[in-house]
Amino acid sequence: MSSGSQALLFFLVSVFLVSCGGTQTPVDPGPRGTVRFKCEPGEAVLEVDETRLGPVRMFEKTGVLLRPGQHRVTLSAKDHFSEFKLIEVVEGKVTIVEINLREVPE
């Protein structure tokens, strides 16, 4: 391989690596508040603003970061009545949401 071919190859690889995001600047997500959940049953599925996040037990300790303002929280589990709550998230504060789902009678 000639030195001209090597230089061209080096240039093309460098352009490829830069275009893959090697120099991207992180985006500031803006102000956030934390919401922690206490729920029974722990396998209840958590939705925030109609976005499914997964089992609520995943968020009991760490919580969820949300923008300040009002959000709709929905919890649902097999053989239980689903419940929702409107919560107010405050920037820099921790909000604790407690919901115990009622079992569907047999």
C-alpha positions as CSV (number, residue, x, y, z in Angstrom):
1,M,0.0,0.0,0.0
2,S,1.5,3.3,-1.0
3,S,1.9,6.3,1.4
4,G,-0.8,8.2,-0.5
5,S,-3.3,5.3,-0.1
6,Q,-2.4,5.0,3.6
7,A,-3.0,8.8,4.1
8,L,-6.4,8.5,2.3
9,L,-7.3,5.5,4.4
10,F,-6.3,7.3,7.7
11,F,-8.4,10.4,6.6
12,L,-11.5,8.3,5.8
13,V,-11.3,6.4,9.1
14,S,-10.8,9.7,11.0
15,V,-13.9,11.2,9.3
16,F,-15.9,8.1,10.0
17,L,-15.0,8.1,13.7
18,V,-15.8,11.8,14.1
19,S,-19.2,11.3,12.4
20,C,-20.0,8.4,14.8
21,G,-20.4,10.9,17.7
22,G,-16.9,10.8,19.2
23,T,-17.1,14.5,19.8
24,Q,-20.7,15.1,20.8
25,T,-21.4,17.4,23.7
26,P,-23.8,16.1,26.3
27,V,-27.2,17.7,26.4
28,D,-28.4,19.4,29.6
29,P,-31.7,17.7,30.5
30,G,-32.9,20.8,32.3
31,P,-34.5,21.0,35.8
32,R,-35.8,17.8,37.3
33,G,-37.4,16.5,40.5
34,T,-37.3,12.9,41.8
35,V,-40.3,10.7,42.3
36,R,-40.0,7.6,44.4
37,F,-42.7,4.9,44.6
38,K,-44.0,2.6,47.3
39,C,-46.5,0.2,45.9
40,E,-48.0,-3.2,46.6
41,P,-47.8,-5.5,44.7
42,G,-44.2,-4.8,43.8
43,E,-44.7,-6.3,40.3
44,A,-47.2,-3.6,39.4
45,V,-46.3,-1.9,36.2
46,L,-45.6,1.8,36.4
47,E,-46.6,4.3,33.7
48,V,-45.8,8.0,33.8
49,D,-47.7,10.2,31.3
50,E,-48.7,7.1,29.3
51,T,-45.1,5.9,29.0
52,R,-44.6,2.4,30.4
53,L,-41.5,2.3,32.6
54,G,-41.7,-1.3,34.0
55,P,-42.2,-2.9,37.4
56,V,-42.5,-0.3,40.1
57,R,-40.0,-2.1,42.4
58,M,-37.3,-1.0,40.0
59,F,-37.9,2.6,41.0
60,E,-38.6,2.3,44.8
61,K,-35.1,3.3,45.9
62,T,-33.7,5.3,43.0
63,G,-36.9,7.0,41.8
64,V,-37.6,8.6,38.5
65,L,-36.4,12.0,37.3
66,L,-39.2,14.1,35.9
67,R,-39.6,17.7,34.7
68,P,-41.3,20.0,37.2
69,G,-45.1,20.2,36.9
70,Q,-48.0,17.8,36.9
71,H,-47.7,14.2,35.8
72,R,-50.1,11.3,35.6
73,V,-48.9,8.1,37.3
74,T,-50.7,4.8,36.6
75,L,-50.1,1.5,38.3
76,S,-51.5,-1.8,37.2
77,A,-51.1,-5.5,38.1
78,K,-52.7,-8.8,37.2
79,D,-55.8,-9.5,39.4
80,H,-55.8,-6.0,40.8
81,F,-57.7,-2.8,40.0
82,S,-55.5,-0.2,38.2
83,E,-55.1,3.2,39.9
84,F,-53.8,6.5,38.8
85,K,-52.7,9.7,40.5
86,L,-51.9,13.2,39.4
87,I,-48.7,14.3,41.0
88,E,-46.9,17.6,41.2
89,V,-43.1,17.4,40.7
90,V,-41.1,20.2,42.2
91,E,-37.6,21.0,40.9
92,G,-34.9,19.6,43.2
93,K,-37.4,17.9,45.6
94,V,-38.2,14.3,46.2
95,T,-41.9,13.3,45.9
96,I,-43.0,10.0,47.4
97,V,-46.0,8.3,45.8
98,E,-47.7,5.5,47.8
99,I,-50.3,3.4,46.1
100,N,-51.6,0.0,47.3
101,L,-53.6,-1.7,44.6
102,R,-56.8,-3.4,45.6
103,E,-57.3,-7.1,44.6
104,V,-60.2,-7.9,42.2
105,P,-62.7,-10.0,44.1
106,E,-63.2,-13.6,42.9
